[in-house]
Amino acid sequence: MTLARRTAVAGSLLAAGAALVARAGLTLDIGVGRRLRPLGPIALDIAAPPELVFDVIAAPYLGRTPRALQGKLKVIERGADLVLAAHFTPVAPRLTVTTVEIVRFERPRCVTFRLVKGPVPHVVERYELRASGSGTTFEYRGELGTDLWALGACWGAVVAPSWQRTVASSLDGIRTEAERRAHRRS
């Protein structure tokens, strides 16, 4: 086999492996050379009480998942205050990342997420809700971890911005829906 052919085969295998990792069909969690990087913070003021904001966040997980979210969320196992859920996030044409997360609900102040399976081996996230004069002060914080030292850090630099954009988009939807419901109630 010629050098050019070996290089092409190696490149194809590397691309296939990267696609598997990106889709979360393959999660490399070896715990060697773990690098952590922060996610967020994202702070929002939401013109709705914390209990209502919490209900908007929790409803698709703890109740029936609305039809509009069925292509983005699938609850695998549901408990009273804890779920195992798959999230589907399109990141490029014909590329959807699937993450599986444990989501814990501490009414009415906190929702935490812990990654079980995804494009990186470690993500923990926290939504904090506090009452304020205008409704709810909301804060998102998290951390993303990758393995294999500098190589993992490079992968984390690719994944983290997309992850944060996805979270920010979700939070915009939460704020819009909570404020709509609060306005309807008043």
Helices and strands as residue ranges (DSSP letters): H 3-23, E 35-46, H 50-62, G 67-69, E 73-78, E 82-92, E 95-106, E 110-117, E 122-132, E 135-146, H 149-185
